[in-house]
């Protein structure tokens, strides 16, 4: 996908695409209206055939939650209620379509903040009921993985995907569209969560990921040696709690000794420790499982150090490397539409009894089909 420019108006980002990029709709094309509201972004998108983004509207609440140092669930839910209809109207308008032109309605139904999820789920169910269009629920992490299909038209399963966000750090084998095997995950803090906590401790504030990324560019990654946890009985699992504690101990010791720390050096050294363990686990998984393609996904996948080291290590190991652009790494609805397309093609449909599932697991087939009806 070629992005012409991102236009921001009243806190809503319009991700425009260049004119003439997409072919005329023909028989067999599937156009999906997708909704995402799992955390603090209200988003709607129109996606054709899983890889062509006709519109991608994101209403961000970052500025609102920054004053609290993190996402406040009740505030997030109320903002979703205020913004969701406007986002959907904007998505349809940007795509030049109406609901009559839509083949299915897709929505994130888990995991996430339950109140936030319920806003999107309720909206999608209402539109599905009113229009008679099929309803498809999408796992949020499936959406992040599927963001890679939007810009990488040649990417096909199977491949290994490193999913790194505020709530998740997973190593996933994508066996087929909608078929996943988790081979590694965090034992405690997710990578994004660790970024947020460390950023707050060293005075950078929220959101931690982008702020540490920026500070690290002016810092020395070799200034401090922080631990990189290895778990003997689960070689692909992650643990960032000890790393976070090591940074906090450094800060406390410096205060007790009256020493002033270089914030940029701490940020760079911490980021190096996180990124190196993420990449080495992912490369090792590709090598030992026999896959020659590595993709990254999730909010932390926009981190410049992570992207650069992944590219370097994949080149050294003769692996193909895939990553979405930063706007598609953050929570957005285009990725939900991409994931929903492959479910739609399989004949998967949800009933109007679909509910939000805040702790929905990835790859659990019984839970994955909870509330759905497979249409043959």
C-alpha positions in Angstrom: 0.0 0.0 0.0 1.3 3.4 -0.9 0.5 6.0 1.7 0.2 9.5 0.2 -0.1 11.4 3.5 -1.7 11.3 6.9 -4.1 14.1 7.6 -5.0 14.8 11.2 -8.1 16.8 12.1 -9.7 17.1 15.5 -7.6 14.1 16.8 -8.7 11.9 13.9 -6.0 10.6 11.5 -7.1 10.1 7.9 -4.7 7.7 6.2 -5.0 8.5 2.6 -4.0 6.3 -0.3 -2.8 7.4 -3.7 -5.5 7.8 -6.4 -5.9 4.9 -8.8 -4.1 2.4 -6.6 -7.0 0.0 -6.3 -8.7 -1.8 -9.2 -12.4 -1.5 -9.8 -14.6 -3.9 -7.8 -15.4 -7.0 -9.8 -17.4 -10.1 -9.0 -15.6 -12.0 -6.2 -14.3 -9.0 -4.5 -15.1 -8.7 -0.8 -15.3 -5.3 0.9 -15.4 -5.2 4.7 -16.2 -2.4 7.1 -14.0 -3.0 10.1 -14.2 -1.6 13.7 -11.5 -1.5 16.4 -12.0 -0.3 20.0 -10.0 -2.6 22.2 -8.1 0.0 24.1 -7.8 3.8 23.5 -8.0 4.2 19.8 -11.4 4.4 18.1 -11.0 3.2 14.6 -12.9 2.2 11.5 -11.7 1.1 8.1 -12.9 -0.2 4.7 -10.7 -3.0 3.4 -11.1 -4.9 0.1 -9.9 -8.4 -0.4 -7.9 -8.4 2.8 -5.0 -6.3 1.4 -6.4 -3.2 -0.1 -7.1 -0.3 2.3 -9.8 2.0 0.9 -9.8 4.0 4.2 -8.4 3.8 7.7 -9.7 6.3 10.3 -8.1 6.5 13.7 -9.3 8.7 16.6 -6.6 8.6 19.2 -7.0 9.3 22.9 -3.3 9.5 23.7 -3.4 13.2 24.6 -6.3 12.6 26.9 -4.7 9.7 28.8 -1.2 11.2 29.0 -2.2 13.4 32.0 -3.0 10.2 33.9 0.2 8.4 32.9 -1.7 5.6 31.2 -5.0 4.5 29.9 -8.0 5.0 32.2 -10.6 2.3 31.1 -13.7 4.2 32.0 -12.6 7.4 30.1 -11.6 5.3 27.1 -15.0 3.6 26.9 -16.8 7.0 27.1 -14.7 8.4 24.3 -15.4 5.4 22.1 -19.1 6.0 22.5 -18.6 9.7 21.4 -16.3 8.9 18.5 -17.3 5.6 16.9 -20.2 6.8 14.7 -18.1 9.7 13.3 -15.2 7.3 12.6 -17.5 4.9 10.7 -19.0 7.7 8.6 -15.6 9.1 7.8 -14.3 5.6 6.8 -17.2 5.1 4.4 -16.9 8.6 3.0 -13.1 8.3 2.5 -13.7 5.0 0.7 -16.5 6.6 -1.4 -18.9 3.9 -0.4 -22.1 3.4 1.6 -23.2 0.5 3.7 -25.0 -1.0 0.7 -21.5 -1.5 -0.9 -20.2 -3.4 2.1 -20.2 -7.2 2.2 -19.5 -7.8 5.9 -19.0 -6.1 9.2 -15.9 -7.0 11.2 -15.0 -6.0 14.8 -12.4 -6.7 17.4 -14.1 -8.8 20.2 -11.1 -9.6 22.3 -8.7 -9.3 24.0 -8.7 -5.8 25.5 -10.5 -3.6 27.9 -14.0 -5.0 28.3 -15.8 -1.7 28.4 -13.9 -0.5 25.3 -14.5 -3.8 23.4 -18.2 -3.6 24.2 -18.6 -0.3 22.4 -17.2 -1.7 19.2 -19.0 -5.0 19.5 -22.3 -3.4 20.1 -21.9 -1.0 17.2 -21.0 -3.8 14.8 -23.9 -6.0 15.9 -26.3 -3.1 15.5 -25.0 -2.4 11.9 -25.1 -6.1 11.1 -28.7 -6.4 12.4 -29.9 -3.3 10.6 -28.3 -4.1 7.2 -28.4 -7.9 7.2 -24.7 -8.0 6.5 -22.6 -10.9 7.9 -20.8 -10.3 11.2 -17.2 -11.4 11.8 -15.4 -11.2 15.2 -11.6 -10.8 15.0 -9.0 -11.5 17.6 -7.0 -8.3 18.2 -3.6 -10.1 17.9 -4.8 -11.8 14.6 -5.4 -8.3 13.4 -1.9 -7.1 14.3 -0.4 -10.1 12.5 -2.6 -9.5 9.5 -1.4 -5.9 9.2 1.6 -7.4 7.4 -0.6 -8.6 4.5 -1.6 -5.0 3.7 1.8 -3.7 2.7 3.5 -7.0 1.8 1.3 -8.3 -1.0 3.6 -11.2 -1.6 3.6 -12.5 2.0 1.8 -15.8 2.5 1.8 -18.3 5.4 3.7 -20.1 6.8 6.0 -17.7 8.7 7.1 -16.7 12.2 5.7 -13.5 13.6 7.0 -11.6 16.6 4.1 -9.8 18.2 5.2 -7.0 20.6 2.8 -4.6 22.1 1.7 -3.0 25.4 -0.1 -6.1 26.5 1.5 -8.9 24.5 4.9 -10.4 23.7 4.3 -13.5 21.6 6.4 -15.6 19.2 3.8 -17.1 16.8 4.0 -19.6 14.0 1.4 -18.5 11.4 0.7 -21.9 9.8 -2.1 -20.6 7.6 -4.6 -17.8 7.5 -6.3 -17.9 10.9 -4.2 -20.9 12.1 -1.6 -20.0 14.8 0.7 -21.8 17.2 2.2 -19.8 20.1 5.8 -21.0 20.7 6.8 -18.3 23.1 5.3 -15.6 25.2 6.1 -13.4 28.2 6.1 -14.8 31.7 5.4 -11.3 33.2 5.6 -7.8 31.7 5.0 -7.5 28.0 7.7 -5.5 26.2 5.4 -2.5 25.7 4.4 -2.6 29.3 8.1 -2.6 30.3 8.7 0.4 28.0 5.9 2.3 29.7 7.1 1.6 33.2 10.7 2.4 32.6 9.8 5.6 30.7 7.7 6.7 33.7 10.6 5.9 36.1 13.2 7.9 34.2 10.8 10.9 33.8 9.9 10.6 30.1 6.2 10.0 30.7 3.5 8.3 28.7 3.4 6.8 26.1 6.7 5.1 27.0 7.5 3.3 23.8 7.9 6.3 21.4 9.5 8.4 24.1 12.2 5.9 24.9 12.8 5.3 21.2 13.4 9.0 20.7 15.6 9.4 23.8 17.7 6.4 22.9 18.8 8.0 19.6 20.8 10.5 21.6 22.1 7.9 24.2 24.8 5.3 24.5 23.4 1.8 24.4 26.6 0.5 26.0 26.5 2.9 29.0 24.8 0.3 31.3 24.7 -3.5 31.2 21.1 -4.7 31.9 20.2 -8.4 32.2 18.5 -10.3 29.4 16.5 -13.1 30.9 16.7 -16.7 29.6 14.2 -19.3 30.7 15.8 -22.8 30.6 12.5 -24.8 30.4 11.0 -22.5 27.7 13.7 -21.2 25.4 11.3 -19.0 23.4 9.5 -17.3 26.3 10.3 -13.8 27.5 10.7 -12.1 30.9 11.1 -8.4 31.2 10.3 -8.0 34.9 13.9 -8.5 36.0 15.1 -6.0 33.4 12.6 -3.4 34.6 13.7 -4.0 38.3 17.4 -3.6 37.3 16.6 -0.1 35.8 14.7 0.9 38.9 17.5 -0.3 41.1 20.0 1.8 39.1 17.8 4.9 39.5 17.5 4.3 43.3 21.2 3.7 43.8 22.0 6.9 41.8 19.7 8.9 44.0 21.2 7.5 47.2 24.7 8.3 46.0 23.7 11.8 44.8 24.6 11.0 41.2 22.7 12.3 38.1 21.9 9.7 35.5 21.9 10.5 31.8 18.4 9.7 30.8 19.2 9.1 27.2 21.9 6.6 28.1 19.5 4.7 30.4 16.8 4.7 27.6 19.3 3.4 25.0 20.8 0.7 27.3 17.3 -0.5 28.4 16.0 -0.5 24.8 19.1 -2.5 23.6 18.4 -5.2 26.3 14.8 -5.5 25.2 15.4 -5.5 21.5 18.3 -8.0 21.5 16.4 -10.7 23.4 13.3 -10.2 21.2 15.2 -10.5 18.0 17.4 -13.4 19.0 14.4 -15.4 20.1 12.7 -14.7 16.8 15.7 -15.6 14.7 16.3 -18.8 16.6 12.7 -19.8 16.2 12.9 -19.3 12.4 16.2 -21.3 12.2 15.1 -24.2 14.4 11.5 -24.5 13.1 12.7 -24.2 9.5 10.9 -21.0 8.4 12.6 -18.5 6.1 10.2 -15.6 6.7 10.0 -13.4 9.8 7.4 -10.7 10.4 6.9 -8.3 13.3 3.6 -6.8 14.5 2.1 -4.7 17.4 2.8 -1.3 18.7 6.4 -2.0 19.7 7.0 -3.2 16.1 7.3 0.5 15.2 10.4 0.8 17.4 13.3 1.9 15.1 16.0 -0.1 17.0 13.8 -3.3 16.8 13.2 -2.8 13.0 16.8 -2.1 12.3 18.2 -5.1 14.3 15.5 -7.5 12.7 16.5 -6.3 9.3 20.2 -6.8 10.0 19.9 -10.3 11.6 17.5 -11.5 8.9 20.0 -10.4 6.2 22.7 -12.3 8.0 20.6 -15.4 8.3 19.2 -15.2 4.7 15.6 -14.7 6.0 12.9 -12.5 4.4 11.8 -9.8 6.8 8.4 -8.2 6.8 7.0 -5.3 8.9 4.0 -2.9 8.7 4.5 0.8 8.5 4.3 2.5 11.9 0.6 3.6 11.4 -0.4 0.0 10.9 1.6 -1.2 13.9 -0.6 0.8 16.3 -4.2 -0.2 16.9 -6.2 0.4 13.8 -9.2 -1.1 12.0 -7.5 -1.8 8.6 -5.7 -4.8 10.3 -9.0 -6.1 11.6 -10.5 -5.9 8.1 -7.5 -7.8 6.7 -7.9 -10.6 9.3 -11.7 -10.7 8.8 -11.4 -11.3 5.0 -9.8 -14.7 5.4 -12.4 -15.7 8.0 -15.1 -14.5 5.6 -13.6 -16.6 2.8 -13.7 -19.6 5.0 -17.4 -19.1 5.6 -17.0 -18.1 9.3 -19.9 -16.0 10.6 -20.8 -14.8 14.1 -24.3 -14.7 15.6 -25.8 -11.6 17.2 -25.0 -13.3 20.6 -21.3 -12.5 20.1 -19.9 -10.8 23.2 -16.7 -9.1 24.2 -14.0 -11.5 25.6 -11.4 -9.4 27.4 -9.0 -12.3 27.9 -9.5 -14.1 24.6 -6.6 -16.4 23.9 -4.8 -16.7 20.6 -4.8 -20.0 18.8 -7.3 -21.7 21.1 -9.7 -23.2 18.5 -12.6 -23.9 20.9 -12.5 -20.3 22.2 -11.7 -18.9 18.8 -15.0 -20.2 17.5 -17.0 -19.3 20.6 -20.1 -17.4 19.5 -19.6 -18.2 15.8 -21.4 -20.2 13.2 -19.4 -21.7 10.3 -21.4 -21.5 7.1 -20.5 -24.2 4.6 
